Structures are given as structure tokens and as C-alpha cells.
Amino acid sequence: LAFGLFAAGFMSLLAALARTERRAQVMNNVIVLMLSFLGGSFFPARQLPAFLRDEICPLMPNYWFIEAVRSLQSGDGLVPWLPTLVKLTVAGSILVVMAAARFQSALSKGTRA
């Protein structure tokens, strides 16, 4: 649920910033592919070069989720999920609020969001 909240907030904010459907579609495709690549969704992040693996990957929300699932599979219990749950929930909530504010601002001006 927390990752779903983050994804919804992230995509909503991208749509709010894009202003047109075509631009939003292009931005979504490019950014989601970059996040997936850098976060380890395409293949394990440990296969990336050291700089990406150690410096960039830990900043990606899908990396947080994947590593939490990995720790759960290895039998570490539910404790590693707690920080991930909090980070994803907070980030998702902030993104949803930012998107809603952007859409509201555009609607109040009478322009298309």
C-alpha cells in the first residue's frame, strides 16, 4: 500500500507538471524507465557499476521496496519493512499533496492542468 501511495503521488505530480497529455506520457515513460533501471527493477542493483550501486540506487524508492522484500524473503522478519514503510508513506503523501496543489492552482487560474 505504501509503494502504491508513492507511485500514485509520483505519477500525479508528473501529470500535474506536464500540462498536456502527450507530454505527460513521454515524461512518464522516460522517468519510470530510469527509476526502474536505477532502482533494480530490471535486474538486481548489485549488477550495476559500483558508483551507481552505492551512491544512486539507495536514493530510489523502488530500491527501498525491493530490498525490503529481499530481507523479508531471507527471513529477517518484519523489522526491515518499518523504515521502508515510513519513507514510502511520507514520500507518497508529500507527492500527493504537491500534485493536488498544482492541479488546484491550475484549475483556479482557469487553465488546463
Sequence and secondary structure as in RCSB ss.txt:
>XXXX:A:sequence
LAFGLFAAGFMSLLAALARTERRAQVMNNVIVLMLSFLGGSFFPARQLPAFLRDEICPLMPNYWFIEAVRSLQSG
DGLVPWLPTLVKLTVAGSILVVMAAARFQSALSKGTRA
>XXXX:A:secstr
 HHHHHHHHHHHHHHHHH SHHHHHHHHHHHHHHHHHHHTSSS GGGS HHIIIIIGGG HHHHHHHHHHHHHTT
  STTHHHHHHHHHHHHHHHHHHHHHHHHHHHHHTS  
